[in-house]
């Protein structure tokens, strides 16, 4: 009897170590802000009072008690409230459902000097780099509080993972490109297909304020300050550094290279074309462990 109980206890403890990855796809796809989303949870960042379309190849039911929604021939027209904050829609196709977070931004016209509600942002460049619209100053940023920081932006990534690392109290502010969210979900799926268990990525850096970006002496037009980049690593054991991906018993730059090669291996595939951008390889140094940089600039860049 005691042997049976002991075996059961071992099985229960061991079962807590087992994690099975799921893509968490909804079973239907929507197009919003020019992006195609297949996931059960997705998020869009919009200005107060702005309208946007949610379209799909299937007929969707749409429910929200705080957002103005109107049916169209191909889906729904959604109008954001004038008040900044987090709102949500429930989209359904039969028994299949999707949650769409509508994150209403705080306009940067409310800034006083370099600060927005006491949070130091610094100054964005006055002109877009070479006139490229992806380097335009954002019109607004989303306000992150203690209460909403755990908001799930997509099935495997939360709001607080993208927060700037600069020291400061809440509220804090950020912006994240919808395409970056989709790229991270795509890459997480590919990592798991390579027999590397990972339920999310560890973040060295997501969004950066222009002030913080300048303080670490990064380039002025870093994709991080526009919400289009992430410095990431695989950390399923949650020890704050890259896991032993090549399983040689040593954690070093070879493990970073494994992750880098998985991402590089997607380049040129039709499914990856819309996610093409920068890919950087970073070794361990005095400030951080090894990681890779990914972004959605739309053109290939490597370093």
Buried (B, 14 or more C-beta within 10 A) or exposed (E): EEEEEEEEEEEEEEEEEEEEBEBBBBEBBBBBBEBEBBBBBBBBBBBBEBEBBBBBEEEBEBEBEEBEBEEEEEBBBBBBBEEBBBBBBBBBBEEBBBBBBBBBBBBBEEBEEEEBEEBBBBEBEEEBEEEEEBBBBBBBBBBBEEEBBEBBBBBBBBBBBBBBEBEBEBBBBBBBBBBBBBBBBBBBBBBBEEEBEBEBBBBBBBBBBBBBBBEEEBEEBBBBBBBBBBBBBBBBEEEEBBBBBBEEEEBBBBBBBBBBEBBBEBBEEEEBEBBBBBBBBBEBEEEBBBBBBBBBBBEEBEE
